[in-house]
Amino acid sequence: MLRHRIGTIVTMAGMAILASPLLAMAQEAAGAAGEGAPLRAGLIAIAANIGIGIAAFGSALGQGRMAASAMESIGRNPNSAGQIFVPMIIGLAFIEALTLYALVIAFFLQAKI
């Protein structure tokens, strides 16, 4: 019961942290040189860093699962190594490309500061 409540509180706090940069960007037209400019810059920086962290974590999980599945398949049927290796490398490249897209988006967010 207690773990469920703690999990709910952590989830709510995480959602609030992730939603706050969206609120900061909605007020962009109100005045960039106003009182909220340092807060807005800080929230954009936090959003960029959290985005890169989530992208890197998801990419690492995806690459790990793909490599583990490929190695397990090759271990079960060593004759199919040639047929498994090329699609695995292509899949790893696609996963890595998604991480690089997140990095580019983070750079664009950092440029707004």
Buried (B, 14 or more C-beta within 10 A) or exposed (E): EEEEEEEEEEEEEEEEEBEBBEEBBEEEEEEEEEEBEEEBBEBBBBBBEBBBEEBEEBBEEBBEEBEEEBEEBBEEEEEEEEEBEEEBEEBBEEBEEEBEEBBEBBEEBBEEE
